[in-house]
């Protein structure tokens, strides 16, 4: 049987498409369905136990996922400890002394290794823990896509480069930094809603409560009580990011912004006469929309540059390469 040249081209193209599909493994929600069927229940059990003991840990585990994904993708690089010959991301400015939850990830990894050794990546554990923490504190759920592998290294320089937006960020910088990771301005405003839980250190909001004018005066006065003006005094004193319900995931964060009670400069800038005001106002009156958008944005964030297929490794210990 003779093949026309167009048929040959079409068959060749089809083969190319099929090969492309198999060479770049994609994340999927059922990745461990057969290899580690008890994974999700195991992670959930440890997360629920940790967050029930300390509500703040829920926010910390959510933030851990964000800080991991924004530096070289969602690859577990933030979990690597420094050694005498290696400086990782833990001591970078956005992380040092403020990113927490490493011990909870260790506990989860230990239990997961017992039921399915060498199968589940630390990067995937971080992603699941972020979802379970959100749900435990009253927030939305989503199907976490899995199949990430762990990086063998980390980058202190990259973590310090500004890819993680600081609390002093302008609106344009926030939009720019999220766009660089494939996330829209809407995603940025939505994910900022994670500040409905958790706390911030005095060093992060000192300038705002003493020097900014777009702040409710009584709110500023309250915050000043535990955050002295002088640098070095009370730097690590904590304040809730959401004054109203600091340990419950809801849409009060956005209501606070409308009332000029955003704790961080990078919070209040979302509602300050700029392009994101309308979305803040929408979320402040519609928790259901915020929840569904937040779930979608978390899935999108979890897709940032994962290592898949034969790249990276499955670490036995989340704190060091194999």
N, C-alpha and C positions, 0 to 999 in steps of 0.2 A: 504493500500500500504506500502510495507516494504522499509525502507531507508538503504542503505549500510552505513558502518561506514565512508567511504571516503566522501559520500554525506553530512553526518551530519557535518563532519569537515569543508567541503567547505562552507556550509550554515552558520556555526558558524563564520568562518573567514570573510565571506561577511558581516554579521551583525556587526562584530567588526570594519571592515573598514568603514561601514556606520555611526556607532556611533562616530568613531574617527573624521569623517568629520563634524559632527554636533557639537561636543563638543569644537572644536577649531575654532571659527569664524574667517574668513579671511577678509582682507581688500578688497574692491571692488570699482571700479570707479563710480558705480551707487548707492552707499550706501544710499544717501539721495534723490534719484530720486523721491520717493513718499512722504517722510516725510518732505522734505524741498526743493521743486523744484526751488525756487529762490535763493538758497544758492550761487551758483557760480557767478551769476551776481551781487549779493549784495557785496560779497567779492571783486570782480574785481573793482567795482565802488569806494569803499573806498581806495583800494590800489592805483589805478590810480590817485585819487585825492591827496593822500599823497605824492606819488613819483613825481607827476608833480610840487608840491610845493618845494620839496627837493629831488633831484636826488639821493643823498647819502642814502636816506631811502630805496631805492630799494635793495642796497647791505646789509643794516642792517637787513631787513626782511628775506633775503636769509640766512644770517649768523645766525639769530635767530633759524631757523629750524635746522641748522647744530649743533649748541651748545646745543639745546634741545635733539636731537637724540643721541648724543655721550655720554650723561650721563643718564643711566638707560633706554634708548630707547626713541622713539618719543611719549612722554606722557604729554607734556605741563608742565613738572615740573619746567622748567626755569622761568615760568611766576609767580610762587608763591612768594608773598612778605614776607619778614621777619616779625616776630611778637616778642613780648616780650619773648615768650617761644619756638620760632622756628627760625632757621637760614637756609634759602634756598640757591639756587644756584646763585642768583643775585650778591652776594658779593664775589663769588669765584674769584680767580686770573684771570682766562681766561675771565671772564664776567664783573667784577667790573669796572665801568666807561667807558666801551667800547661796550658792547652789548646794542643795542638800539631797538626801535620799539614797546616797550610794549604799548605805548599809541595808536598806530595804531591798534594793536590787540584788545585793549579795545573798540575802535570805531567800529571795525567790529563786535565784539561780541554783542555789544549793539544793532546794527541794525539787526543782525541775530536773537537775542532773541525776537525782535518785530514781526518778520514774522513767526518764528517757535520756541517758547520758550521750553527750556529744551531738545532740540534735538541734536544740533551740538556741538561737543567737541572743546575745545580751541586748543588741539593738531592738530586737522584737519584744523582748521582755520589757524594755523601757516604754515602747509604744503601747503595749497592753496595759501596763501599770498606769499610764497617763489616762487612759479611758476609764479604767476601773476606779481610779481616784475621783474623777469627775462625777461618775455615777453615784458613788458612795456619798458624796456631798450634795446630792440632789440635782445634778446636772444631767444633760442628755447622754444617751448611749450611741454608739456607732459600731459598725463591723470593722474591726481593725484588719487591714491588709498585712499579710505576713510573708516571710521569705527573705528578709534582709539577712546579710551576713555581717560579721564584725570586722572593723578595720584592724590592721596590725600596728597602726601608728596614730598619732594625733598631732595637731599643730597649734602650739602656743601662739605663734605669730599670727596665724589666721584668726584665732579666737580673740586676739587683741586688736585686730585690724578694723574693728567697727562693724563687722558683718552682723553682730548682735547689737541692735540699736540701744544706746544708753538711755537712762531716764531723763537726760537733758535734751533728747532729740526734738528737732523741729518736725512739723507735719510732713514737709517735703522729704526729710531724711527717712522718716518712718516708711513712707510710701516707696521711696527708692530702695531701701534695704529689703523690704518684703518683695518688691518686684524682681529684685536680683535673684530671689529664690523661687521665682515662678508664682508668687502670690500677689493677688490684686489689692488695691486700696481697701476694697470691701472685706477681703480676707483679713487684712491687717486690723481693721476696726473690730471685726468679729472676734479674732483671736485675742485682742486686747481685753475682751470681756472676761478672759480667764482671771483678770485682776478683781473679779468679784469675790475671790478667795485669796488667802495668803496675806503676808505682811512684808513690809519694806523697812530697810534700815534708815536711821536718821540721816546718814550721809547721802542717801538717794533723794531726800526731799527737803533738806535743810534750806537750800537756796529758795525753793518755792515758797515755803511758809514765812520766810523773813523778807523776801525781796520782790515777789510777784504781786501784781494787783488784781489779776483775774481769779481771786480766791475769796471765798466766803470768810469774813473777818472772824466770826466766832469759831469756825472750823480751824483757821490758822492759829488762833489763840489756844485752842485745845491741844493742837499738835506741838506747839512750842513748849508746853509743860514738860514733855519728855524728850525734847530735842533742842538742847541749848544752842545758842547762836555760834559759840566758839567752836571752831574745828578742833577735833580731838577730844571733845567732851561729849560723852554719850553717843558717839558715832554709831555704835551697834544697837542702840535702843530701837525697839521695833514699834511699828504702828500698823494697824490694819489697812489694807488697800481699799477695802470697802467698809466704811464706818458703821453701816447699818447691820449687815449680816455677814460678818467676816469669815464665818465657817460654813456658809451655805451658798451653793452655786445658784444664783438667780440673776435677774437683770437690774438689780439695784445699782450696780456699777455705773450704768448709763444715766440713771436718775441723778446720781451724785454729780456727774459731769455737768448736767444741765443746771444744777444748783451751785456750780463752781466749787465742788468739794472733791475734786480729783486730787489724790495725794501726790502723784508724780507729775512733773511738767509734761512728760510724754503721755500721760493720761488726759490732762485737761486740754491739751492742744487738739484733741480729737473733737472738742466742742468749744470752738473759740472764734467763730465767724468764718470758718474755712469750708473746704469742699466736703468734709465728712460730717458736718453738723446734722444734716438730714438723716443720715443713717443712725447716728447716736440717738436722735429723737425717736426714730422708728423703733429701735430696740428697747428704748425706755418704756414704751407703751405696749410692746408686743413681745412677751417672753417666748412665746411659741416659735415665732420667726427667728429670734435670736438663737434658740436651741437648735433648730434645724440647720441654720446657717453655720453655727459653731461646729456641729458634727461634720458637715461637709468640708469645712475649712481644715479641720483636724485630719481628715482623711487625705486631703490635698497636701498638707504639710508633711504627713508621713511618707509621701511619695518623693520627697526631695532626695535626689541622687543616691538611692540605696545601692549597696553592693549586693549583687545577686550572682547566681550561677557558680562559677569557679573563682570569683573574686573574693578577697578577704578570707575569713575563716570563721569557725564556730568556736569562740573562746571557751575554755574549760573554766577559767576564772575571769570574771568580768574586768578585773583590775590590771590584768597583764596579758600580753599575747602568749599564745601556746609555745 
